Amino acid sequence: MSNFRTPDLHQRQEAGAAAKKALFEKFKAAAAGPRVAEKQATLEAVSDARARRMAAREAAREAQRAERAAQAEKEALIMQELQLQADERQRTLDADAAERQTLLLAEQKAARDARYAARKAAKKVRRKGL
């Protein structure tokens, strides 16, 4: 058998460090390349376009909210006006009903008074005539 010697710990650590450094330099060179800058610019353009679209959508939502609020306010004013008209109509109906009731009570009282007067007159006639 031959005497096989493996690299010692220090040599292995140096080789690992050199490999890491070479790999780092490779990626560092790739990161500084024109393709990376081009890709970064493309990503930034896409991001800016997305931000503009989101801002436009949000502005449209705000406009729609404002339109809905204005419509709701308009409907509320219409409902309030209708309620005022209904209240006025109800007050008129109530006043008419109260007036009719007053007239009915007056007629009933007049009829009652007439009956009373007729009874009194009949009693007076009975007293004098019988």
C-alpha positions in Angstrom: 0.0 0.0 0.0 1.1 3.4 -0.7 1.3 6.1 1.8 -1.7 8.3 1.0 -1.6 11.7 2.6 -4.7 13.9 2.7 -4.4 17.6 3.0 -4.3 18.8 6.5 -6.9 21.0 8.1 -5.2 24.3 7.3 -4.9 23.5 3.6 -8.5 22.5 3.4 -9.6 25.7 5.1 -7.5 27.8 2.7 -9.0 25.9 -0.3 -12.5 26.5 1.0 -11.8 30.2 1.5 -10.3 30.5 -1.9 -13.4 28.7 -3.5 -15.8 31.0 -1.6 -13.8 34.1 -2.7 -13.8 32.9 -6.3 -17.5 32.3 -6.2 -18.1 35.7 -4.6 -16.0 37.4 -7.3 -18.0 35.5 -10.0 -21.3 36.8 -8.6 -19.9 40.2 -8.0 -18.8 40.5 -11.6 -22.2 39.2 -12.8 -24.0 41.7 -10.6 -22.1 44.6 -12.1 -22.9 43.4 -15.6 -25.1 45.2 -18.1 -27.8 42.5 -18.1 -28.3 43.0 -14.4 -28.7 46.7 -14.8 -31.1 46.2 -17.7 -33.2 43.7 -15.7 -33.2 46.1 -12.7 -34.4 48.9 -14.9 -37.1 46.6 -16.3 -38.2 45.7 -12.8 -38.3 49.3 -11.8 -40.4 50.2 -14.9 -42.8 47.4 -14.1 -43.0 48.5 -10.5 -43.6 52.2 -11.5 -46.3 51.1 -13.9 -48.0 49.0 -11.2 -47.8 52.0 -8.8 -49.4 54.3 -11.4 -52.2 51.7 -12.1 -52.9 51.3 -8.4 -53.0 55.1 -8.0 -55.4 55.5 -10.9 -57.6 52.7 -9.4 -57.6 54.4 -6.0 -58.4 57.8 -7.6 -61.3 56.1 -9.5 -62.5 54.5 -6.2 -62.4 57.9 -4.5 -64.3 59.5 -7.3 -66.9 56.7 -7.1 -67.1 57.1 -3.4 -67.6 60.8 -3.7 -70.3 60.3 -6.4 -72.1 57.7 -4.2 -71.9 60.2 -1.3 -73.4 63.0 -3.4 -76.1 60.6 -4.7 -76.9 59.5 -1.1 -77.1 63.1 0.0 -79.3 63.9 -2.9 -81.6 61.0 -2.1 -81.6 62.0 1.6 -82.8 65.5 0.6 -85.5 64.0 -1.6 -86.6 61.7 1.1 -86.7 64.5 3.6 -88.8 66.6 1.2 -91.2 63.7 0.7 -91.4 63.2 4.4 -92.2 66.9 4.9 -94.9 66.6 2.2 -96.3 63.5 3.8 -96.3 65.2 7.3 -98.1 68.2 5.8 -100.7 66.0 4.2 -101.2 64.1 7.4 -101.6 67.4 9.3 -104.2 68.5 6.8 -106.0 65.2 7.1 -105.9 65.3 10.9 -107.2 68.9 10.9 -110.0 67.9 8.5 -110.9 64.9 10.7 -110.8 67.1 13.8 -113.1 69.6 12.1 -115.5 66.9 11.0 -115.5 65.4 14.5 -116.2 68.9 16.0 -119.1 69.4 13.5 -120.4 65.9 14.3 -120.3 66.6 18.0 -122.1 69.9 17.5 -124.8 68.2 15.5 -125.1 65.4 18.1 -125.4 68.1 20.9 -128.0 70.0 18.9 -130.0 66.8 18.3 -129.7 65.9 22.0 -130.7 69.4 23.0 -133.7 69.3 20.6 -134.8 65.9 22.1 -134.4 67.4 25.6 -136.4 70.4 24.6 -139.1 68.2 23.0 -139.3 66.1 26.2 -139.6 69.3 28.3 -142.3 70.7 26.0 -144.2 67.4 26.0 -144.0 67.3 29.8 -145.2 70.9 30.0 -148.1 70.0 27.7 -149.0 67.0 29.7 -149.0 69.0 32.9 -151.2 71.7 31.6 -153.4 69.5 29.3 -154.1 66.5 31.4 
